[in-house]
Amino acid sequence: MDKPCSTPNPVATFRVEELIRELKTKYTVINVTHNLQQVSRLSNMTAFFKPDVQGIGRLIKFNQTALILINSQIHQLRHILMANFRNRKF
């Protein structure tokens, strides 16, 4: 799924997230998103990709979601996470 909840509508987001939770009991669901809150709610495993100099996405981290979001030691991943939170309005 490519950004299945990109709409700002919270009701639609909730319904899509419910569907993802149901589907992942029977299927492997691959979700492409920039929404780290959604990743923490829906994902068991997480992969981060970063484009190389040729623009090809390279895997920089793959692990259990909780381990990645809490304990990451990779500089590039910390940069991605911090950039995401800097752009948030609290």
Secondary structure in CASP SS format (residue, H / E / C, confidence):
PFRMAT SS
TARGET T0000
AUTHOR 0000-0000-0000
METHOD secondary structure of the structure
MODEL  1
M C 1.00
D E 1.00
K C 1.00
P C 1.00
C C 1.00
S C 1.00
T C 1.00
P C 1.00
N C 1.00
P H 1.00
V H 1.00
A H 1.00
T H 1.00
F H 1.00
R H 1.00
V H 1.00
E H 1.00
E H 1.00
L H 1.00
I H 1.00
R H 1.00
E H 1.00
L H 1.00
K C 1.00
T C 1.00
K C 1.00
Y C 1.00
T C 1.00
V C 1.00
I C 1.00
N C 1.00
V E 1.00
T C 1.00
H C 1.00
N C 1.00
L H 1.00
Q H 1.00
Q H 1.00
V H 1.00
S H 1.00
R H 1.00
L H 1.00
S C 1.00
N C 1.00
M E 1.00
T E 1.00
A E 1.00
F E 1.00
F E 1.00
K E 1.00
P E 1.00
D C 1.00
V C 1.00
Q C 1.00
G C 1.00
I C 1.00
G E 1.00
R E 1.00
L E 1.00
I E 1.00
K E 1.00
F E 1.00
N E 1.00
Q E 1.00
T H 1.00
A H 1.00
L H 1.00
I H 1.00
L H 1.00
I H 1.00
N H 1.00
S C 1.00
Q C 1.00
I C 1.00
H H 1.00
Q H 1.00
L H 1.00
R H 1.00
H H 1.00
I H 1.00
L H 1.00
M H 1.00
A H 1.00
N H 1.00
F H 1.00
R H 1.00
N C 1.00
R C 1.00
K C 1.00
F C 1.00
END
